[in-house]
Amino acid sequence: MSLHLTAAATEPDLLFLPWEIPLEQWPADTLVALPRGISRHIVRFVRSGRDVYAVKETIAPIAQREYDLLGDLGKRDIPCVSPVGIATGRTTPSGDELPAAIITRHLQFSLP
């Protein structure tokens, strides 16, 4: 399976993130140092233009469910992070499968 990135067309730089590498190994020059809370999933913050995004590895059904839930909460004007996209079909250069990832816009002044 090849990489499938569902994201807003206004976020084209997200295509150029190192999706073929596990998040835990993403290079430091890709990351933004921000406080992270306790999570059972790997989370990394990245900058694209003036915006900062959180990228979290998880399994595809959970990524989709979280994406949909965040979208529904936003439509109801409930304060939450904005869902930006989901990356599925991630593989290493040697063909090993990698977890899916959900991408959200970082909410400034939020606490982990």
DAZIUR-V919905 format. One record per backbone hydrogen bond with DSSP energy under -1.0 kcal/mol. CO is the residue of the C=O (numbers start at 1). NH is the residue of the N-H. Records with the same first field share a line. If there is no record, write none. Layout:
CO->NH  NH
This chain:
4->88
6->86
8->11
11->14
12->15
13->16
14->17
17->19
18->21
22->25
23->26
27->30
28->31
42->57
44->55
45->32
46->53
48->51
51->48
52->106
53->46
54->104
55->44
56->102
58->100
59->63
60->64
61->65
62->66
63->67
64->68
65->69
66->70
67->71
68->72
69->73
70->74
71->75
72->76
73->78
74->77
82->105
85->103
86->6
87->101
88->4
90->98
92->95
96->92
100->58
101->87
102->56
103->84  85
104->54
107->110
